[in-house]
């Protein structure tokens, strides 16, 4: 295994595609690439029956009526099997979601010299560019991304926040506030689905730490997001006005393994552009995250330790696992599906 110092590319993936350049080897996964030793690359898996959850069913009544009970049952089933769902009737109009997509798309359409004003710094994820490089053998994602810390507000690094398009900052700020409210509704619904106190999950996120990541891919079609379920990959269907909600490792820990944190990925090529907008919700760094005591009993003993500053812990685990993959590429006895790289709630708007 060989490590290397993080560096910024001379050309981003988007610029290479626009210039007609062939992807270099660092973007290509093939039969000789480390990752294929752990999971087959299926570019056209079947569409998955990802559950659809009506968010309005959780807020339409102050008491649990038949509609709410039905949606809570569906939610629990979705999170114990898939670990993700498509949220509909969430209160955000189609035109509003289009405005979010438009702001992100407009940024990626800017001339390269304009986008380079917001390039991330070496060793840091925040800003515009590529993913951090940990190894010279690392396969890079065939996409450009803009990564921003959006909450708490006093931790925003505005030098990475685009001023063009002119409404970008205002648009993302408003979207953040709306998604935060929806997140609370979902956290409380997850608790209710397990017959727990409403705030047993949401209280860990009273001072949310959120990051936003916009990604520009070159991809065969609008669909591209895949989720691993029961050992098989499935394509996530596109529902234009839905929010795709994906649980991360923290919710699997807090639920004592009842809820699942699914492995997911995006498969790309150079034929057509795709833009995704993802928000990752984290608890405060100084809060300890552990499972809910009411979910521990003789039949289901404690399976996870308490974790503090999970975002930093998770990032370090990701870095180590990535390097381990480079080291152990010929060890087919390892189980890749136990490596999960996500945070608490991942809300994606697909275009």
VMD Tcl script that draws the C-alpha trace (Angstrom):
set ca {
  {0.00 0.00 0.00}
  {1.21 3.47 -0.78}
  {-0.22 6.67 0.58}
  {0.14 10.06 -0.98}
  {-0.39 13.68 -0.14}
  {-3.80 15.08 -0.99}
  {-3.81 17.25 -4.08}
  {-6.21 19.20 -6.27}
  {-6.61 18.07 -9.89}
  {-5.37 20.13 -12.81}
  {-8.72 19.39 -14.42}
  {-11.95 18.40 -12.68}
  {-14.10 15.55 -13.97}
  {-16.66 18.01 -15.34}
  {-14.00 19.98 -17.21}
  {-12.50 16.78 -18.65}
  {-15.94 15.70 -19.89}
  {-16.63 19.13 -21.42}
  {-13.25 19.07 -23.19}
  {-13.85 15.56 -24.51}
  {-10.94 14.08 -22.53}
  {-10.93 10.38 -21.80}
  {-11.06 9.57 -18.07}
  {-7.67 8.69 -16.67}
  {-7.04 5.42 -14.84}
  {-7.70 7.03 -11.45}
  {-11.40 7.31 -12.38}
  {-11.85 3.80 -13.77}
  {-13.02 0.68 -11.93}
  {-12.31 -2.54 -13.80}
  {-11.56 -6.21 -13.12}
  {-8.13 -5.28 -11.81}
  {-9.34 -2.56 -9.47}
  {-9.41 -3.08 -5.73}
  {-13.13 -2.39 -5.34}
  {-14.26 -5.21 -7.65}
  {-12.74 -7.72 -5.24}
  {-15.48 -6.80 -2.81}
  {-18.62 -6.20 -4.86}
  {-19.64 -6.61 -8.52}
  {-20.18 -3.46 -10.54}
  {-23.72 -3.67 -11.90}
  {-24.46 -0.67 -14.09}
  {-28.08 -1.69 -14.75}
  {-29.53 -3.47 -11.72}
  {-33.32 -3.77 -11.39}
  {-35.36 -0.91 -10.00}
  {-35.87 -1.38 -6.28}
  {-39.22 -1.19 -4.53}
  {-37.90 1.50 -2.18}
  {-40.72 2.32 0.28}
  {-42.68 5.55 -0.17}
  {-43.63 7.33 3.06}
  {-46.25 10.09 3.37}
  {-44.68 12.66 5.70}
  {-47.96 14.56 6.02}
  {-49.32 11.51 7.84}
  {-47.02 12.35 10.77}
  {-48.09 15.97 11.15}
  {-51.74 16.06 10.07}
  {-52.99 15.15 13.54}
  {-51.81 15.69 17.08}
  {-52.91 12.19 18.01}
  {-52.22 8.86 16.39}
  {-55.12 8.30 14.01}
  {-55.41 5.39 11.60}
  {-53.44 7.20 8.88}
  {-50.56 8.02 11.21}
  {-50.44 4.51 12.65}
  {-50.35 3.10 9.12}
  {-47.50 5.42 8.07}
  {-45.54 4.66 11.27}
  {-45.85 0.94 10.54}
  {-44.64 1.51 6.98}
  {-41.78 3.69 8.25}
  {-40.56 1.06 10.71}
  {-40.74 -1.61 8.02}
  {-38.82 0.61 5.59}
  {-36.03 1.37 8.06}
  {-35.63 -2.20 9.30}
  {-35.40 -3.63 5.77}
  {-34.11 -0.98 3.37}
  {-32.79 1.68 5.73}
  {-34.10 4.33 3.35}
  {-37.30 5.62 1.84}
  {-38.81 8.15 -0.56}
  {-40.53 10.94 1.37}
  {-43.60 12.50 -0.28}
  {-46.07 15.15 0.88}
  {-43.25 16.77 2.86}
  {-44.44 20.33 2.37}
  {-41.89 21.43 -0.25}
  {-43.50 22.23 -3.60}
  {-42.20 20.93 -6.91}
  {-41.34 24.47 -7.99}
  {-39.40 25.05 -4.77}
  {-37.34 21.87 -5.22}
  {-36.71 22.90 -8.82}
  {-35.30 26.21 -7.54}
  {-32.81 24.29 -5.34}
  {-31.72 22.13 -8.25}
  {-31.48 25.20 -10.46}
  {-29.17 27.03 -8.02}
  {-26.81 24.05 -7.85}
  {-26.91 23.49 -11.61}
  {-26.20 27.16 -12.28}
  {-23.09 26.99 -10.12}
  {-21.74 23.97 -11.98}
  {-22.44 25.71 -15.30}
  {-20.19 28.63 -14.37}
  {-16.88 29.03 -16.22}
  {-14.10 27.04 -14.61}
  {-12.18 30.15 -13.61}
  {-15.22 31.30 -11.61}
  {-15.71 27.95 -9.88}
  {-12.03 27.77 -9.00}
  {-12.53 30.72 -6.65}
  {-14.17 28.22 -4.31}
  {-11.69 25.35 -4.63}
  {-11.25 23.32 -1.48}
  {-7.91 23.44 0.28}
  {-5.65 20.40 0.36}
  {-6.51 18.14 3.27}
  {-9.96 19.69 3.68}
  {-13.32 18.55 2.29}
  {-15.03 21.95 2.29}
  {-15.30 23.79 -0.98}
  {-15.43 22.91 -4.68}
  {-13.45 20.16 -6.38}
  {-12.74 16.49 -5.93}
  {-12.69 14.12 -2.98}
  {-9.68 14.00 -0.68}
  {-6.94 11.70 -1.97}
  {-5.55 9.26 0.58}
  {-3.71 6.81 -1.68}
  {-2.16 6.95 -5.13}
  {-4.17 3.79 -5.91}
  {-7.47 5.37 -4.87}
  {-10.23 5.43 -7.51}
  {-11.77 8.91 -7.64}
  {-15.46 9.59 -8.18}
  {-16.22 10.72 -11.74}
  {-17.88 13.90 -10.55}
  {-17.32 17.38 -9.21}
  {-18.76 18.36 -5.86}
  {-19.40 21.40 -3.71}
  {-19.21 20.63 0.01}
  {-20.43 23.25 2.49}
  {-20.85 23.38 6.26}
  {-24.27 24.99 6.61}
  {-25.04 24.54 10.33}
  {-24.24 25.90 12.83}
  {-24.35 29.23 11.03}
  {-21.34 30.60 12.92}
  {-19.21 27.78 11.47}
  {-20.00 28.59 7.86}
  {-16.90 29.34 5.80}
  {-18.41 31.85 3.44}
  {-15.30 32.00 1.28}
  {-16.49 28.65 -0.12}
  {-20.10 29.81 -0.59}
  {-20.62 30.90 -4.21}
  {-21.72 34.48 -4.81}
  {-22.74 33.50 -8.32}
  {-25.56 32.79 -8.99}
  {-26.52 35.82 -6.93}
  {-29.30 34.04 -5.01}
  {-27.24 30.96 -4.18}
  {-26.56 31.74 -0.52}
  {-30.13 32.87 0.17}
  {-31.56 29.80 -1.57}
  {-29.40 27.30 0.33}
  {-30.00 29.07 3.64}
  {-33.77 28.86 3.18}
  {-33.59 25.23 2.08}
  {-31.54 24.41 5.17}
  {-34.21 25.80 7.49}
  {-36.98 23.86 5.75}
  {-35.07 20.56 5.73}
  {-34.24 21.02 9.42}
  {-37.96 21.16 10.24}
  {-38.65 18.07 8.13}
  {-35.77 16.26 9.83}
  {-37.33 16.82 13.25}
  {-40.63 15.37 12.03}
  {-38.81 12.30 10.71}
  {-36.75 11.85 13.89}
  {-39.91 11.97 16.00}
  {-41.74 9.59 13.67}
  {-38.87 7.11 13.89}
  {-39.12 7.23 17.69}
  {-42.89 6.73 17.63}
  {-42.50 3.76 15.29}
  {-40.47 2.05 18.04}
  {-42.88 3.12 20.81}
  {-40.28 5.47 22.29}
  {-40.54 9.01 23.62}
  {-40.98 11.43 20.72}
  {-37.72 13.30 21.39}
  {-35.41 10.36 22.14}
  {-33.66 10.83 18.77}
  {-34.36 14.49 17.99}
  {-32.94 15.75 21.31}
  {-29.46 14.80 20.10}
  {-29.87 17.22 17.19}
  {-31.18 20.34 18.93}
  {-28.14 22.27 17.67}
  {-27.78 20.58 14.34}
  {-24.51 20.29 12.49}
  {-25.43 19.97 8.83}
  {-23.39 19.84 5.69}
  {-24.59 20.17 2.12}
  {-23.02 18.43 -0.81}
  {-23.92 19.17 -4.40}
  {-22.51 16.73 -6.93}
  {-22.32 16.98 -10.72}
  {-22.00 13.60 -12.42}
  {-21.69 12.50 -16.00}
  {-24.16 9.65 -16.12}
  {-26.14 7.53 -18.56}
  {-29.55 8.68 -17.35}
  {-31.28 10.51 -14.56}
  {-31.22 7.42 -12.38}
  {-27.88 6.42 -10.92}
  {-28.24 5.99 -7.18}
  {-28.07 2.33 -6.10}
  {-28.81 0.75 -2.73}
  {-27.66 -2.65 -1.47}
  {-30.53 -4.67 -0.03}
  {-30.35 -8.29 1.09}
  {-27.11 -8.85 -0.83}
  {-28.29 -7.39 -4.16}
  {-27.98 -3.96 -5.74}
  {-31.10 -2.04 -6.76}
  {-31.52 1.20 -8.65}
  {-33.46 3.82 -6.72}
  {-36.42 4.98 -8.85}
  {-36.66 8.70 -9.48}
  {-39.73 10.38 -8.02}
  {-39.29 13.97 -9.08}
  {-40.89 15.63 -6.06}
  {-39.73 13.14 -3.42}
  {-36.89 13.48 -0.93}
  {-34.74 10.37 -0.71}
  {-33.98 9.77 2.98}
  {-31.09 7.46 3.82}
  {-30.18 6.50 7.38}
  {-26.58 6.51 8.47}
  {-24.56 4.59 11.02}
  {-25.58 6.78 13.96}
  {-29.23 5.83 13.67}
  {-28.26 2.16 13.44}
  {-26.28 2.61 16.66}
  {-29.02 4.53 18.48}
  {-31.67 1.98 17.49}
  {-29.46 -0.90 18.67}
  {-29.37 -2.31 15.16}
  {-33.12 -2.28 14.57}
  {-32.82 0.39 11.89}
  {-30.35 -0.27 9.07}
  {-27.70 1.96 7.57}
  {-27.62 0.84 3.93}
  {-24.62 0.68 1.64}
  {-25.28 2.88 -1.38}
  {-23.40 4.25 -4.37}
  {-23.81 6.11 -7.68}
  {-22.76 4.44 -10.92}
  {-21.75 6.92 -13.60}
  {-20.51 7.29 -17.15}
  {-19.89 10.22 -19.49}
  {-23.11 10.31 -21.55}
  {-25.44 12.54 -19.56}
  {-25.23 14.93 -16.64}
  {-26.89 14.34 -13.27}
  {-26.99 16.68 -10.28}
  {-27.71 15.55 -6.73}
  {-28.13 17.71 -3.64}
  {-27.49 15.91 -0.34}
  {-27.72 17.15 3.23}
  {-26.03 15.26 6.06}
  {-27.24 15.82 9.62}
  {-24.83 15.36 12.52}
  {-25.26 15.76 16.29}
  {-23.14 18.16 18.26}
  {-19.52 17.06 18.45}
  {-19.42 17.01 22.26}
  {-22.53 14.82 22.60}
  {-22.16 11.11 23.20}
  {-24.19 8.98 20.83}
  {-25.34 5.63 22.10}
  {-28.27 3.30 21.82}
  {-31.58 4.04 23.52}
  {-31.77 2.09 26.80}
  {-35.37 1.04 26.18}
  {-34.20 -0.92 23.14}
  {-31.92 -3.19 25.22}
  {-33.36 -6.39 26.69}
  {-32.56 -10.08 27.08}
  {-33.66 -10.85 23.54}
  {-31.76 -7.88 22.09}
  {-28.62 -7.15 24.10}
  {-26.46 -4.06 23.60}
  {-24.53 -4.38 20.33}
  {-22.84 -0.97 20.02}
  {-20.55 1.16 22.14}
  {-21.15 4.83 22.87}
  {-19.43 7.18 20.41}
  {-18.45 10.82 20.77}
  {-17.76 13.30 17.95}
  {-19.08 10.77 15.49}
  {-18.46 12.85 12.36}
  {-14.69 12.97 13.00}
  {-14.69 9.34 14.14}
  {-16.58 8.25 11.03}
  {-14.29 10.18 8.70}
  {-11.20 8.64 10.27}
  {-12.72 5.15 9.97}
  {-13.50 5.84 6.31}
  {-9.92 6.91 5.65}
  {-8.51 3.82 7.37}
  {-10.92 1.48 5.60}
  {-10.12 3.03 2.25}
  {-6.41 2.45 2.83}
  {-7.15 -1.06 4.11}
  {-9.01 -1.82 0.89}
  {-5.86 -0.85 -1.02}
  {-3.77 -3.10 1.19}
  {-6.05 -6.16 1.18}
  {-7.31 -6.10 -2.41}
  {-6.69 -9.81 -2.90}
  {-8.29 -10.92 0.37}
  {-11.72 -12.01 -0.87}
  {-12.67 -13.31 2.58}
  {-13.38 -9.78 3.81}
  {-17.00 -8.67 3.88}
  {-17.31 -5.26 2.18}
  {-20.89 -4.69 3.19}
  {-19.99 -3.93 6.80}
  {-18.13 -0.79 5.76}
  {-20.65 2.03 5.85}
  {-19.82 5.62 5.16}
  {-22.65 7.94 6.15}
  {-23.88 10.11 8.92}
  {-27.24 10.45 10.58}
  {-29.79 11.43 7.95}
  {-28.91 11.91 4.32}
  {-31.61 13.76 2.40}
  {-31.10 13.83 -1.36}
  {-32.94 15.78 -4.02}
  {-32.37 14.12 -7.37}
  {-32.62 15.83 -10.73}
}
mol new
graphics top color blue
foreach p $ca { graphics top sphere $p radius 0.5 }
foreach p [lrange $ca 0 end-1] q [lrange $ca 1 end] { graphics top cylinder $p $q radius 0.2 }
display resetview
